[in-house]
Amino acid sequence: MLGSFPTLSLKERDRRRRLTRKLMKDSSLDCLLVAGLKGREKYESYFTNEYAQGIVVFPMDKEPFM
């Protein structure tokens, strides 16, 4: 399919979120802002499993949102 990209399993997505929350806890962070925007690296997709071309808000105790 043209323009598509690989997606992660829910198990992998949850593993990444657990690791991120551990990092946040160890760093005393309540929230992360992850920018994807128009750059080559799509950091936001690491957390959302979607290509947003935007910013993801990753709260410690809630689901990430765009």
N, C-alpha and C positions, 0 to 999 in steps of 0.2 A: 504494500500500500504506500503510495507516494506521500511523503510528508509525515509519516508516522515514526514513532520511536519506540524502543523496547520499554515495557512497563515492568514493574517489580511485583512480586507476589506480596500478598498482605503480610505474610510472615516476615519477609525481608523489610518491608516498610516499617513494621512494628519493631523489628530489631534495631533499625537505624534510629527510630524515635526514642527507644529505651537508652541507647548509647548517648544520644544527644542530651536527654534529660539528666543522665548521670553526670555528664560534663557540666551542664548548667548548675546542678546541685553542688558539685565540687568547686565551681567558680562563683558560687553565691549569686547566680543570675535568676531573675524571675521570668525573663522573656528574651527571646532572640528576634532580631529583624534580619531576614535573609533576602538579599537582593539578587534577582536574576537579571532583570532588565534586558538590555540588548547585547550583552557581552557573549563571548565565546563559551564560557562555562555557564551551565544552567544550574546554579546552586540550589535554587528553589525546588527543582525537581527531585533533589536528594531527599527532601522531606515530604513532598506532596505526591510524588509519583505522577505529576502532571507538569506540562510545560506552560507556565503562566506568563512569562515575560514581565514579571512584576516583582512585588515584594511579598514575602510570606512572614506573617507574625506567628511565632512559635512560643506560646505561653507554657509555663512549667506544668500547669495543672489542667489544661484544656487541649482540644484538638487544634492543630495549626490551621490558619486560614489565610486567604489571599485578599 
